[in-house]
Amino acid sequence: MNSVIQQAKRLIVKVGSSLVTNEGKGLDHVAIARWAEQIAHLRTLGKEVVLVSSGAIAEGMQRLGFEKRPTGIHELQACAAVGQMGLAQIYETSFRAHQLGTAQVLLTHADLADRERYLNARSTLFTLLKFGVVPIINENDTVVTDEIKFGDNDTLGALVANLIEGDALIILTDQRGLYTADPRRDPQACFVDEAKAGDPALEAMAGGAGSGIGRGGMLTKILAAKRAATSGAHTVIAWGREDRVLSRLAAGEAIGTQLTAQTAQLTARKQWMADHLQTAGSVILDAGAVAKLTSHGKSLLPIGVVEVSGEFGRGDVITCLDGEGRAVARGITNYSSSEARRIVRRPSSEIESILGFVEEPELIHRDNMVLL
């Protein structure tokens, strides 16, 4: 197989607790330094990299003197809060050795379900990448109890891949990849080099494969690959301690299990907006705006809007109608209905003087829009 990582421009790399913390014995500075070195190499190849890292609770446990994982939610949250300091510190130091800056971004699943927070997180990550910074993302375990009890960073990695339209998700784990059965129990188990993400047979294989990886397991990785594939992102599951694993994947070497997305990125995004989101309101466009959207692939500017209907907030999905009331597009709005009513028929250069601020020059950016 040809590694999809070689062609990928935007990568999400997820490392699990057992890798970051040397099987739970405190942060593994040597391993983290190696990943930083490899990510720095990927950057020289023109790739953008976002790192999703576990390990805060395990590091906090060591700093607070816990010999085994506490069961109390508030104790776990305290461990996460203390451990996050150490995690951020070692990543900052490791990447600085390669003249790369880092940023800590703590997310919850709720951040990505709420449209306004989704847009804000997306904009922040894109801005960090534009500045050449490596975002280090973790779940915000300090304040969210459900993520501590049931969450896993495999799922978060997939959500981030969808959020920033990543080309590929690399899940580094303590296993080589996926087998047809648990190789520790079944000597006939075969290694799966390549498969289609979302294939139901993969879930059956992973369901019986036990794993000691953090709070997840192989099944969570298969489901994460399925989720990432909905936005066109491919997934590679590989052993995190494989020598120069990231650099070799980027060179096209076949390592681990490659799960290929079957939906092109743009098509998946169109499907998501066209079929799965309820619109909170609508805007009527003039003929010029309709032509720019449908024939020229342009964004929707406030000046092309004639009327605003319904009540919606920033980040909601709204419908764009032509003068005859026909739906021509749907998209995620950068402004609320009350704000939109104040800036319709006005050029983008006047948004700040009218509202006192400017989120974006577009009412709906073409990347957040699907034609109907």
C-alpha positions in Angstrom: 0.0 0.0 0.0 1.0 3.6 -0.5 0.9 5.6 2.7 -1.8 8.3 2.5 0.4 10.3 4.9 2.8 11.0 2.1 0.2 13.0 0.2 -1.5 14.5 3.2 -0.9 18.2 3.9 -2.8 18.6 7.2 -2.3 15.9 9.8 -3.8 15.1 13.1 -1.5 13.0 15.3 -2.9 11.3 18.4 -0.7 9.8 21.1 -2.2 7.8 23.9 -1.5 7.8 27.6 0.6 4.7 27.7 3.0 6.2 25.2 3.2 9.7 26.6 3.6 8.5 30.2 5.9 5.5 29.7 3.1 3.1 30.7 1.8 5.4 33.4 5.2 6.0 35.1 5.3 9.8 34.6 5.9 11.7 31.4 8.3 10.0 29.0 10.5 13.0 28.1 12.6 10.9 25.6 9.6 9.7 23.7 8.0 13.1 23.6 11.3 14.6 22.3 11.4 12.1 19.5 7.8 12.9 18.4 8.7 16.6 18.5 11.7 16.0 16.3 9.6 14.0 13.8 6.8 16.6 13.7 9.4 19.2 13.1 10.6 17.1 10.2 7.0 16.9 8.9 6.8 20.7 9.0 9.9 20.9 6.8 8.0 18.8 4.2 5.3 21.5 4.2 2.8 19.6 6.3 0.6 21.2 9.0 0.4 19.1 12.2 -2.1 19.2 15.1 -1.2 17.0 18.1 -3.9 15.4 20.3 -2.2 14.1 23.4 -3.4 12.2 26.4 -1.4 11.9 29.6 -2.6 14.8 31.9 -4.3 12.6 34.5 -1.4 10.1 34.6 1.2 12.9 35.1 -1.0 14.6 37.7 -1.3 11.3 39.6 2.5 11.1 39.8 2.9 14.7 40.9 0.2 14.3 43.6 1.6 11.0 44.8 -1.2 8.6 43.7 0.0 5.1 43.3 -3.1 4.0 41.4 -5.8 5.9 39.4 -8.3 7.5 41.8 -11.9 6.8 41.4 -13.3 10.1 42.7 -14.3 12.5 40.0 -12.9 15.5 41.8 -9.6 13.7 42.5 -9.4 12.9 38.8 -10.1 16.5 37.9 -7.4 17.7 40.3 -4.9 15.2 38.7 -5.9 16.5 35.3 -5.4 20.2 36.3 -2.0 19.5 37.9 -0.9 17.1 35.1 -1.8 19.5 32.4 0.9 21.9 33.6 3.6 19.2 33.2 2.2 18.1 29.8 2.3 21.6 28.4 5.7 22.2 29.9 7.4 19.2 28.3 5.8 19.8 24.9 6.8 23.4 24.9 10.4 22.6 25.8 10.6 19.7 23.2 9.3 21.8 20.3 11.3 24.8 21.2 14.4 22.7 20.6 13.3 22.8 17.0 12.3 26.5 16.9 8.7 25.6 16.9 6.1 27.2 19.2 3.2 25.3 20.8 -0.3 26.2 22.0 -2.4 24.4 24.5 -6.0 23.9 23.4 -8.4 22.2 25.8 -11.7 21.0 24.2 -14.7 19.0 25.1 -17.1 17.1 22.8 -19.7 19.8 23.7 -17.4 22.5 22.2 -17.6 20.8 18.9 -21.3 20.1 19.0 -22.2 23.8 19.7 -22.0 25.6 16.3 -20.7 28.9 17.7 -18.0 27.2 19.8 -17.2 24.9 16.8 -16.6 28.0 14.6 -14.5 29.7 17.2 -12.4 26.6 17.8 -12.0 26.1 14.1 -10.9 29.7 13.5 -8.4 29.5 16.4 -6.8 26.3 15.1 -6.5 27.7 11.6 -4.9 30.9 12.9 -2.4 28.9 15.0 -1.4 26.8 12.0 -1.1 30.0 9.9 1.4 31.3 12.5 3.4 28.1 12.3 2.4 27.0 15.8 1.8 23.3 16.7 -1.5 23.1 18.6 -1.5 20.5 21.5 -5.0 19.4 22.1 -6.5 17.5 25.0 -9.9 17.0 26.5 -10.7 19.5 29.2 -10.8 16.8 31.9 -10.6 19.5 34.6 -14.2 20.6 34.2 -16.1 17.9 32.3 -17.0 14.7 34.2 -18.4 12.6 31.3 -15.1 12.8 29.4 -13.2 11.5 32.3 -15.6 8.6 32.9 -16.3 7.6 29.3 -14.3 9.8 26.9 -11.3 9.0 24.9 -8.9 11.0 22.8 -9.3 8.7 19.8 -12.7 10.2 19.3 -11.4 13.7 20.0 -8.8 13.2 17.3 -11.5 12.3 14.8 -13.6 15.3 15.8 -10.6 17.5 15.3 -9.9 16.0 11.9 -13.5 16.9 10.9 -13.2 20.3 12.5 -10.2 21.4 10.5 -10.8 19.2 7.5 -7.6 17.2 8.1 -6.3 15.0 5.3 -5.3 12.2 7.7 -5.5 11.1 11.3 -2.5 9.1 12.7 -3.4 7.2 15.9 -0.2 6.1 17.7 -0.9 3.3 20.1 0.8 0.4 21.9 -0.1 -2.1 19.2 1.1 -2.6 15.7 -2.4 -2.0 14.3 -5.5 -4.0 13.7 -5.6 -7.8 13.6 -8.5 -10.0 12.4 -8.7 -11.3 16.1 -6.8 -10.7 19.3 -3.3 -12.1 18.5 -2.7 -12.7 22.2 -5.5 -15.3 22.2 -5.7 -16.4 18.6 -2.5 -17.6 16.9 -4.3 -17.6 13.6 -4.9 -13.8 13.8 -3.8 -12.0 10.7 -2.5 -8.4 10.6 -4.7 -6.0 8.6 -2.5 -3.8 6.5 -5.2 -1.9 4.7 -9.0 -1.6 4.8 -11.9 0.8 4.1 -12.8 3.0 7.0 -16.3 2.3 8.2 -16.3 -1.3 7.0 -18.6 -3.1 9.6 -16.2 -6.1 9.6 -13.5 -4.0 11.2 -15.7 -3.4 14.3 -16.3 -7.1 14.7 -12.5 -7.7 14.6 -11.7 -4.9 17.1 -14.5 -5.9 19.5 -12.7 -8.9 20.6 -9.2 -7.3 20.8 -8.4 -6.4 24.3 -6.1 -3.4 24.9 -4.5 -1.7 27.8 -4.4 1.7 26.1 -5.5 4.4 28.4 -9.3 4.6 28.5 -9.8 3.5 24.9 -9.1 0.3 23.0 -8.8 -0.9 19.4 -12.6 -0.5 18.9 -12.5 3.2 19.8 -9.8 3.6 17.1 -11.9 1.8 14.5 -14.8 4.0 15.3 -12.6 7.1 15.3 -11.4 6.2 11.8 -15.1 5.8 10.7 -15.9 9.2 12.1 -12.9 10.9 10.6 -13.8 9.4 7.2 -17.1 11.3 7.1 -15.0 14.4 6.3 -12.7 12.6 3.9 -9.8 12.0 6.4 -7.9 8.7 6.1 -6.6 7.0 9.3 -3.4 5.1 10.1 -3.2 3.1 13.3 0.5 2.4 14.2 2.8 1.4 17.1 3.9 4.7 18.7 7.4 3.4 19.6 8.2 2.3 16.1 11.5 3.9 15.1 10.8 7.3 13.4 7.2 6.2 12.7 5.9 9.6 11.6 8.9 10.4 9.4 8.7 7.0 7.7 4.9 7.3 7.1 5.5 10.7 5.5 8.1 9.1 3.3 5.5 6.7 2.0 6.4 3.6 4.0 3.6 1.2 4.9 3.5 1.0 8.7 0.5 -0.1 10.8 -3.1 -0.3 9.6 -4.3 2.1 7.0 -8.0 2.8 6.9 -9.0 4.7 3.8 -11.8 7.1 3.6 -14.2 6.4 0.7 -15.7 9.9 0.5 -13.9 12.8 -1.0 -13.4 15.6 1.5 -15.6 18.2 -0.2 -18.4 15.7 -0.9 -18.5 14.6 2.7 -18.8 18.2 3.9 -21.6 18.8 1.4 -23.4 15.7 2.6 -23.1 16.7 6.2 -24.5 20.2 5.7 -27.2 19.2 3.2 -28.6 16.2 4.9 -27.8 16.3 8.6 -28.4 19.9 9.8 -31.6 21.7 10.6 -31.6 25.3 9.5 -32.4 27.9 12.1 -33.4 30.6 9.6 -32.9 31.9 6.1 -31.7 34.8 4.0 -33.0 36.0 0.6 -30.3 36.9 -1.9 -30.3 39.2 -4.8 -29.7 37.9 -8.3 -26.0 38.9 -8.3 -25.3 37.0 -5.1 -27.1 33.9 -6.3 -24.9 34.0 -9.5 -21.7 34.4 -7.5 -22.6 31.4 -5.2 -23.9 29.0 -7.8 -21.7 29.8 -10.8 -18.5 31.3 -9.4 -18.1 29.4 -6.0 -17.9 32.7 -4.0 -18.7 33.3 -0.4 -21.9 35.1 0.6 -21.3 38.8 1.6 -23.8 40.9 3.5 -24.2 43.2 0.5 -25.9 40.4 -1.5 -28.6 39.8 1.1 -32.0 41.3 0.7 -33.9 40.0 3.7 -33.3 37.9 6.9 -35.9 35.5 8.3 -36.0 33.6 11.5 -33.9 33.8 14.6 -30.4 32.3 14.6 -27.1 32.7 16.3 -23.5 32.8 15.0 -22.6 29.2 14.0 -26.1 28.2 13.2 -26.9 26.7 9.8 -29.2 28.9 7.6 -30.7 28.5 4.2 -30.0 30.9 1.3 -33.0 31.6 -0.9 -33.2 33.2 -4.3 -35.8 35.9 -5.1 -38.4 33.2 -5.9 -38.0 31.5 -2.6 -36.0 28.6 -3.9 -33.2 27.2 -1.7 -29.9 27.6 -3.4 -27.5 26.9 -0.6 -27.1 26.2 3.1 -24.2 27.3 5.3 -22.9 28.2 8.7 -23.4 31.9 9.4 -20.7 34.1 11.0 -23.4 36.5 12.4 -26.6 36.2 14.3 -29.9 37.1 12.8 -30.1 40.5 14.7 -26.5 41.3 13.5 -27.3 40.2 10.0 -30.3 42.4 9.7 -28.2 45.4 10.6 -25.5 44.7 7.9 -27.6 43.5 4.9 -27.1 45.5 1.7 -23.9 47.0 3.2 -20.4 46.4 2.1 -18.1 44.3 4.3 -15.9 47.3 5.0 -18.7 48.9 7.0 -19.4 45.9 9.3 -17.1 47.1 12.1 -18.6 50.6 12.1 -22.1 49.2 12.2 -21.7 46.4 14.7 -18.6 47.7 16.6 -16.7 44.5 15.7 -16.1 42.2 12.7 -16.1 38.4 13.0 -15.4 37.8 9.3 -16.0 39.8 6.1 -18.4 37.1 4.9 -21.9 36.3 6.2 -21.2 32.7 5.1 -17.7 31.6 3.9 -17.7 29.3 0.9 -15.9 26.6 3.0 -18.9 26.5 5.3 -21.5 26.3 2.5 -23.1 23.7 0.4 -25.0 24.3 -2.8 -28.4 22.6 -3.1 
